[in-house]
Amino acid sequence: MPTATANVLPLKKDTTNYTAVFIIGVLFFVFGFVTWLNGALIPFLKLACELQTDTQAFFVTTAFYMAYFFLAIPLSKILKFTGFKNGMALGLFIMAIGSVIFIPAANARSFPLFLTGLFIQGAGLALLQTASNPYMSLLGPIESAAKRISIMGIFNKGAGMIGLLMLSTVALKNASELEEQIVKATDPVQRGLLLDQLASRVVTPYIIIAVVLVIVALFIRISSLPEVNTDEEDASMPAETRKTSVFQYPHLLLGVLCIFLYVGAEVMAGDAIGMYGRSMGMSLDETKYFTIFTLSAMLVGYIIGIVTIPKVISQQTGLKISAISGIIFTACTFMTHGYTAITFIALLGLSNSLMWPAIFPLAISGLGRFTKIGAALLVMGIAGGALIPLLYGELKKEHLLGNSTAFFVCMLPCYLYILYYSAYGYRAGKKNLAKE
């Protein structure tokens, strides 16, 4: 049983608790700030740690997102004891620990230590995602869950834009000039001093991040955030139709794969856009801001979702439109070059914006007492953000597919499957679910 002493809300509500929505919004702002810093960290660490290939640089996303895969289910067990509220606070503390590790990593210019800090940050976020997403889905009517999660997306991506702007300005200030100095430095001592100076730029930002994470964790811990009860099955459910395992929900399992492919596509559009530009010869001073373009498009998509769901379109219709537009923008990226191609990659943010808000509630709908473990399985799917960019990093090599073809090959299957899930996958096994 959860140890939290907050009031417990029933599984289903006819109205939304707006105070709780605001508190969770603050939470989404904080971990959005941390998550989207990866877009700036990829080129930063490639330069500061003298990485030789883009594939090595993409281990930034691999270390961060693989934490979700390995730790989502173990952390969901913790939620059974802590409850949603205390679990969120604990996740923030874990993220703070990961941020502190950036200090010795920067001092030693150790890429493995940076990856360790990112993995620990990912572990904290895995706990936060496992707790916060089903919480938002179940805090009000399930039919409007995508609308509530879209509101959270505005907090999340808005924070990401602010964080990226700050880190890019501090860590990658005069990046092209510094990169040229490092390349031209023939004296190993001088080169080392330049790299040490560059690496030290992240120390102060991550000290501030760690302090803020601890403060927000304490705020969540003492807040009036209520619990949501997911462990009691509907008493009216016939005993013969009750599920005995989370793996008896096909729509959930298909949703896990959908999340995997969606997050991979989102990270490609957000974090890999800079590397795409670099492969076309654009300078680091230009590409360091490209992720902000994608996040701006996502903000527009969230606003559209808030206005239209569920009054104008359903969650699944929104997901279907998003998948189709993703296919179109991916094809346009492949057929164009230069800033036009970058524009279409950024527009993928518009396509991606409603995907998480729609997939998550569709996938956990009707899980009852299996909601926490179901959410954990979905959070495991976030590992797509670890693997798909890594695949792109390998395929984009000139002796393989090249930049634009590799991007197309990695992205198109993602959107095709998401289109399938929006049309058929979310209904798999729902005939029996309707009786429950």
C-alpha positions as CSV (number, residue, x, y, z in Angstrom):
1,M,0.0,0.0,0.0
2,P,1.2,3.5,-0.7
3,T,2.8,5.2,2.3
4,A,1.6,8.7,1.2
5,T,-0.9,10.3,3.5
6,A,-2.5,12.5,0.9
7,N,-6.2,12.1,0.0
8,V,-6.8,9.3,-2.5
9,L,-8.8,10.0,-5.6
10,P,-10.8,7.2,-7.2
11,L,-9.6,5.7,-10.5
12,K,-12.2,7.4,-12.6
13,K,-13.4,11.0,-12.2
14,D,-15.9,13.1,-14.1
15,T,-14.0,16.4,-13.4
16,T,-10.4,17.4,-13.4
17,N,-8.4,18.5,-10.3
18,Y,-6.8,21.7,-11.6
19,T,-4.7,22.2,-8.5
20,A,-3.1,18.9,-9.1
21,V,-2.7,19.7,-12.8
22,F,-0.8,22.8,-11.9
23,I,1.5,21.0,-9.5
24,I,2.3,18.3,-12.0
25,G,2.9,21.1,-14.6
26,V,5.7,22.5,-12.4
27,L,7.1,19.0,-12.4
28,F,6.9,18.6,-16.1
29,F,8.6,22.0,-16.5
30,V,11.6,20.8,-14.4
31,F,12.2,17.5,-16.1
32,G,11.6,18.9,-19.5
33,F,14.3,21.4,-18.8
34,V,16.7,18.5,-18.0
35,T,15.7,16.1,-20.8
36,W,16.0,18.5,-23.7
37,L,19.5,19.6,-22.7
38,N,20.7,16.5,-24.6
39,G,20.3,18.3,-27.9
40,A,23.1,20.7,-26.8
41,L,25.1,18.1,-24.9
42,I,25.6,15.9,-28.1
43,P,27.8,18.4,-30.0
44,F,29.2,19.8,-26.8
45,L,30.6,16.4,-25.5
46,K,31.7,15.4,-29.0
47,L,34.0,18.5,-29.0
48,A,35.0,18.5,-25.3
49,C,35.6,14.8,-25.0
50,E,37.3,14.6,-28.4
51,L,34.9,12.0,-29.7
52,Q,35.7,10.7,-33.2
53,T,32.3,9.8,-34.6
54,D,28.6,10.9,-34.5
55,T,27.8,7.4,-33.3
56,Q,29.9,8.0,-30.2
57,A,28.2,11.3,-29.6
58,F,24.7,9.7,-29.8
59,F,25.7,7.6,-26.8
60,V,24.4,10.7,-24.9
61,T,20.9,9.7,-25.8
62,T,21.6,6.0,-25.4
63,A,22.8,6.3,-21.8
64,F,19.9,8.6,-20.9
65,Y,17.1,6.6,-22.5
66,M,18.3,3.1,-21.7
67,A,17.8,3.9,-18.0
68,Y,14.1,3.8,-18.8
69,F,14.3,0.3,-20.3
70,F,16.3,-1.3,-17.5
71,L,14.7,0.5,-14.5
72,A,11.1,1.2,-15.4
73,I,9.7,-2.1,-14.0
74,P,11.8,-2.1,-10.8
75,L,10.9,1.5,-10.2
76,S,7.2,0.7,-10.7
77,K,7.5,-1.7,-7.7
78,I,8.8,1.3,-5.6
79,L,5.6,3.2,-6.5
80,K,3.5,0.5,-4.8
81,F,5.2,1.5,-1.6
82,T,5.7,5.2,-2.1
83,G,2.6,6.1,-4.0
84,F,2.6,8.5,-6.9
85,K,3.4,11.7,-5.0
86,N,6.4,10.4,-3.0
87,G,7.6,8.5,-6.1
88,M,7.8,11.8,-8.0
89,A,9.8,13.4,-5.2
90,L,12.2,10.5,-5.1
91,G,12.7,10.7,-8.9
92,L,13.7,14.3,-8.6
93,F,16.3,13.5,-5.9
94,I,17.7,10.8,-8.2
95,M,17.9,13.3,-11.0
96,A,19.8,15.7,-8.7
97,I,22.4,13.1,-8.0
98,G,22.9,12.5,-11.7
99,S,23.4,16.3,-12.3
100,V,26.0,16.5,-9.5
101,I,28.0,13.8,-11.3
102,F,28.5,16.3,-14.2
103,I,30.9,18.2,-11.9
104,P,33.7,15.5,-11.6
105,A,32.9,14.5,-15.2
106,A,33.7,18.0,-16.4
107,N,36.8,18.3,-14.3
108,A,38.2,15.0,-15.6
109,R,36.7,15.5,-19.1
110,S,35.5,11.9,-18.8
111,F,32.9,10.8,-21.3
112,P,32.1,7.6,-19.4
113,L,31.5,9.7,-16.3
114,F,29.2,12.0,-18.2
115,L,27.3,9.0,-19.5
116,T,27.0,7.7,-15.9
117,G,25.4,11.0,-14.8
118,L,23.0,10.9,-17.8
119,F,22.0,7.3,-16.9
120,I,21.3,8.3,-13.3
121,Q,19.3,11.3,-14.6
122,G,17.4,8.9,-16.8
123,A,16.7,6.6,-13.9
124,G,15.1,9.5,-12.0
125,L,13.1,10.4,-15.0
126,A,12.0,6.8,-15.5
127,L,10.4,7.0,-12.0
128,L,8.9,10.4,-12.8
129,Q,7.4,9.2,-16.1
130,T,6.1,6.0,-14.6
131,A,4.3,8.0,-11.9
132,S,3.3,11.3,-13.6
133,N,1.9,10.1,-17.0
134,P,-0.7,7.6,-15.6
135,Y,-1.4,10.2,-12.9
136,M,-2.4,12.8,-15.5
137,S,-4.3,10.2,-17.6
138,L,-6.4,9.2,-14.6
139,L,-6.8,12.6,-12.9
140,G,-9.8,13.3,-15.0
141,P,-12.0,11.7,-17.7
142,I,-9.8,9.3,-19.8
143,E,-11.4,10.8,-23.0
144,S,-9.7,14.1,-22.3
145,A,-6.4,12.7,-21.1
146,A,-4.6,13.8,-24.3
147,K,-5.7,17.3,-23.6
148,R,-4.3,17.3,-20.0
149,I,-1.0,15.7,-21.2
150,S,-0.8,18.3,-24.0
151,I,-0.9,21.0,-21.3
152,M,1.9,19.2,-19.6
153,G,3.7,19.1,-22.9
154,I,3.7,22.9,-23.1
155,F,5.4,23.1,-19.7
156,N,7.8,20.4,-20.8
157,K,8.8,21.7,-24.2
158,G,8.7,25.3,-23.0
159,A,11.2,24.4,-20.3
160,G,13.3,22.5,-22.9
161,M,13.5,25.6,-25.1
162,I,14.7,27.7,-22.2
163,G,17.2,25.1,-21.0
164,L,18.6,24.6,-24.5
165,L,18.9,28.3,-25.0
166,M,20.7,28.8,-21.7
167,L,23.1,25.8,-22.1
168,S,23.8,26.5,-25.8
169,T,24.6,30.1,-24.9
170,V,26.9,29.2,-22.0
171,A,28.5,25.9,-23.1
172,L,28.6,26.5,-26.8
173,K,29.4,30.2,-26.8
174,N,31.7,31.0,-29.8
175,A,31.6,27.3,-30.5
176,S,32.9,27.5,-34.1
177,E,35.8,29.7,-33.2
178,L,36.7,27.5,-30.3
179,E,36.4,24.4,-32.4
180,E,38.8,25.9,-34.9
181,Q,41.3,26.8,-32.2
182,I,41.2,23.3,-30.8
183,V,41.8,21.8,-34.3
184,K,44.7,24.1,-35.0
185,A,46.4,23.7,-31.6
186,T,49.6,21.7,-32.1
187,D,50.8,21.9,-28.5
188,P,49.1,19.2,-26.5
189,V,49.2,21.3,-23.3
190,Q,47.5,24.3,-25.0
191,R,45.0,21.9,-26.6
192,G,44.3,20.3,-23.2
193,L,43.8,23.8,-21.6
194,L,41.3,24.8,-24.3
195,L,39.3,21.5,-23.8
196,D,39.4,21.9,-20.0
197,Q,38.1,25.4,-20.3
198,L,35.3,24.2,-22.6
199,A,34.3,21.3,-20.3
200,S,34.2,23.5,-17.2
201,R,31.4,25.5,-18.8
202,V,28.8,22.9,-17.7
203,V,29.7,22.9,-14.0
204,T,27.8,26.0,-12.9
205,P,24.6,25.2,-14.9
206,Y,24.4,21.6,-13.5
207,I,25.1,22.8,-9.9
208,I,22.1,25.1,-10.3
209,I,20.0,22.3,-11.9
210,A,20.8,20.0,-9.0
211,V,19.8,22.6,-6.4
212,V,16.5,23.3,-8.2
213,L,15.7,19.6,-8.5
214,V,16.1,19.2,-4.7
215,I,13.9,22.2,-4.0
216,V,11.2,21.0,-6.3
217,A,11.4,17.5,-4.8
218,L,10.8,19.0,-1.4
219,F,7.9,21.1,-2.8
220,I,6.2,18.0,-4.3
221,R,6.8,16.1,-1.0
222,I,5.0,18.7,1.1
223,S,2.4,19.6,-1.5
224,S,-1.3,18.8,-1.3
225,L,-1.1,16.6,-4.3
226,P,-3.6,13.8,-3.9
227,E,-3.1,10.1,-4.7
228,V,-4.9,8.4,-7.5
229,N,-6.2,4.9,-6.7
230,T,-5.4,2.4,-9.4
231,D,-5.3,-0.8,-7.4
232,E,-9.0,-1.5,-6.9
233,E,-10.9,-3.2,-9.6
234,D,-14.4,-2.2,-10.5
235,A,-16.6,-4.2,-8.1
236,S,-19.2,-4.6,-10.9
237,M,-16.7,-6.5,-13.1
238,P,-17.7,-10.1,-13.6
239,A,-15.1,-12.4,-12.0
240,E,-14.8,-14.5,-15.2
241,T,-13.7,-11.4,-17.3
242,R,-11.0,-10.1,-14.9
243,K,-7.5,-10.2,-16.1
244,T,-4.8,-12.1,-14.3
245,S,-1.8,-10.6,-16.1
246,V,-0.8,-7.3,-17.7
247,F,0.3,-9.3,-20.7
248,Q,-3.4,-10.1,-21.4
249,Y,-4.0,-6.6,-22.8
250,P,-2.9,-6.6,-26.5
251,H,-3.6,-2.9,-26.9
252,L,-1.1,-2.2,-24.2
253,L,1.6,-4.4,-25.7
254,L,1.1,-2.8,-29.1
255,G,1.3,0.5,-27.4
256,V,4.7,-0.3,-25.9
257,L,6.1,-0.7,-29.4
258,C,4.3,2.4,-30.5
259,I,5.9,4.4,-27.7
260,F,9.3,2.9,-28.6
261,L,9.0,4.1,-32.2
262,Y,7.5,7.4,-31.3
263,V,10.2,8.4,-28.8
264,G,12.8,7.3,-31.3
265,A,11.2,9.6,-33.9
266,E,10.9,12.4,-31.4
267,V,14.6,12.2,-30.3
268,M,15.6,12.1,-34.0
269,A,13.6,15.2,-34.8
270,G,14.7,17.0,-31.6
271,D,18.2,15.9,-30.7
272,A,19.6,14.6,-34.1
273,I,18.5,17.7,-36.1
274,G,21.8,19.4,-35.2
275,M,23.9,16.5,-36.4
276,Y,21.8,16.4,-39.6
277,G,22.7,20.0,-40.2
278,R,26.4,19.4,-39.4
279,S,26.5,16.6,-41.9
280,M,25.4,19.1,-44.5
281,G,28.3,21.4,-43.6
282,M,26.5,23.9,-41.3
283,S,28.5,25.5,-38.5
284,L,28.1,24.6,-34.8
285,D,27.1,28.2,-34.1
286,E,24.1,27.6,-36.3
287,T,23.1,24.0,-35.5
288,K,23.2,24.4,-31.7
289,Y,19.8,26.1,-31.8
290,F,18.1,23.7,-34.2
291,T,16.5,21.7,-31.5
292,I,14.6,24.8,-30.3
293,F,12.9,25.0,-33.7
294,T,11.6,21.4,-33.3
295,L,10.4,22.2,-29.7
296,S,8.6,25.4,-31.0
297,A,6.7,23.3,-33.5
298,M,5.8,20.9,-30.7
299,L,4.4,23.7,-28.7
300,V,2.1,24.7,-31.5
301,G,0.9,21.1,-31.7
302,Y,0.2,21.0,-28.0
303,I,-1.9,24.1,-28.3
304,I,-3.9,22.5,-31.2
305,G,-4.4,19.4,-29.0
306,I,-5.7,21.5,-26.1
307,V,-8.2,23.3,-28.3
308,T,-9.4,20.3,-30.3
309,I,-9.3,17.3,-28.0
310,P,-11.9,15.9,-27.3
311,K,-14.4,18.5,-28.4
312,V,-13.4,18.5,-32.1
313,I,-11.5,15.3,-32.6
314,S,-10.8,12.2,-30.5
315,Q,-7.4,11.2,-29.2
316,Q,-7.1,8.4,-31.8
317,T,-8.0,10.7,-34.7
318,G,-5.4,13.2,-33.5
319,L,-2.9,10.4,-33.4
320,K,-3.8,9.4,-36.9
321,I,-3.5,12.9,-38.3
322,S,-0.1,13.2,-36.6
323,A,1.2,10.0,-38.1
324,I,0.2,11.0,-41.6
325,S,1.8,14.4,-41.3
326,G,4.9,12.7,-40.0
327,I,5.1,10.5,-43.1
328,I,4.7,13.5,-45.3
329,F,7.3,15.7,-43.5
330,T,9.8,12.7,-43.5
331,A,9.4,12.3,-47.3
332,C,9.8,16.1,-47.8
333,T,13.0,16.0,-45.7
334,F,14.4,13.2,-47.9
335,M,13.6,15.1,-51.1
336,T,15.1,18.5,-50.1
337,H,18.4,19.8,-48.9
338,G,19.9,22.6,-46.7
339,Y,17.7,24.8,-44.6
340,T,14.5,23.5,-46.4
341,A,15.3,20.0,-45.1
342,I,16.0,21.3,-41.6
343,T,12.6,23.1,-41.7
344,F,10.8,19.8,-42.5
345,I,12.7,18.1,-39.6
346,A,11.6,20.8,-37.3
347,L,8.0,20.5,-38.5
348,L,8.2,16.9,-37.4
349,G,7.9,18.4,-33.9
350,L,4.3,19.4,-34.9
351,S,3.6,15.8,-35.9
352,N,5.1,14.3,-32.7
353,S,3.4,16.7,-30.3
354,L,0.1,14.8,-30.0
355,M,1.6,11.3,-30.1
356,W,2.7,10.8,-26.5
357,P,-0.5,12.5,-25.2
358,A,-2.6,10.2,-27.3
359,I,-0.7,6.9,-27.2
360,F,-0.3,6.8,-23.4
361,P,-3.9,7.1,-22.4
362,L,-5.1,4.8,-25.2
363,A,-2.6,2.2,-24.1
364,I,-3.4,2.3,-20.3
365,S,-7.1,2.5,-20.8
366,G,-9.0,-0.2,-18.9
367,L,-5.9,-1.6,-17.1
368,G,-7.3,-1.1,-13.6
369,R,-5.0,-2.6,-11.0
370,F,-2.4,-3.2,-13.7
371,T,-2.0,0.5,-14.4
372,K,1.3,1.0,-12.6
373,I,3.0,-2.0,-14.3
374,G,1.4,-1.1,-17.6
375,A,2.8,2.4,-17.3
376,A,6.2,0.9,-16.5
377,L,6.1,-1.2,-19.7
378,L,5.2,1.9,-21.7
379,V,8.0,3.9,-20.0
380,M,10.4,1.0,-21.0
381,G,9.4,1.8,-24.6
382,I,11.2,5.2,-24.2
383,A,14.3,3.2,-25.0
384,G,13.5,3.9,-28.6
385,G,15.2,7.2,-28.0
386,A,18.4,5.3,-27.1
387,L,18.5,3.0,-30.1
388,I,17.0,4.7,-33.2
389,P,19.4,7.7,-33.1
390,L,22.3,5.3,-32.6
391,L,21.1,3.4,-35.7
392,Y,21.0,6.7,-37.6
393,G,24.5,7.5,-36.5
394,E,25.8,4.3,-38.0
395,L,23.7,4.3,-41.2
396,K,24.5,7.9,-42.0
397,K,28.2,7.1,-42.7
398,E,29.1,7.7,-46.3
399,H,30.1,4.1,-47.1
400,L,26.6,3.0,-46.0
401,L,23.4,5.0,-46.7
402,G,24.5,8.6,-46.2
403,N,22.8,11.3,-44.2
404,S,19.4,11.9,-45.8
405,T,18.7,8.2,-46.7
406,A,19.6,7.0,-43.2
407,F,17.2,9.6,-41.7
408,F,14.4,8.5,-44.0
409,V,15.0,4.7,-43.3
410,C,15.0,5.3,-39.6
411,M,11.9,7.6,-39.5
412,L,9.4,6.2,-42.0
413,P,8.8,2.8,-40.3
414,C,8.1,4.7,-37.1
415,Y,5.3,6.8,-38.5
416,L,3.8,3.9,-40.5
417,Y,3.5,1.8,-37.3
418,I,2.0,4.7,-35.4
419,L,-0.5,5.1,-38.1
420,Y,-1.4,1.5,-37.7
421,Y,-1.8,1.8,-34.0
422,S,-4.0,4.9,-34.4
423,A,-6.4,3.0,-36.7
424,Y,-6.4,-0.5,-35.3
425,G,-3.8,-1.3,-32.7
426,Y,-5.3,0.7,-29.8
427,R,-8.5,-1.4,-30.2
428,A,-6.8,-4.8,-30.0
429,G,-8.5,-6.9,-27.4
430,K,-10.9,-4.1,-26.5
431,K,-14.0,-6.3,-27.2
432,N,-13.5,-7.9,-23.8
433,L,-12.4,-4.7,-22.3
434,A,-15.7,-3.1,-23.1
435,K,-17.4,-5.7,-20.9
436,E,-15.1,-4.7,-18.0
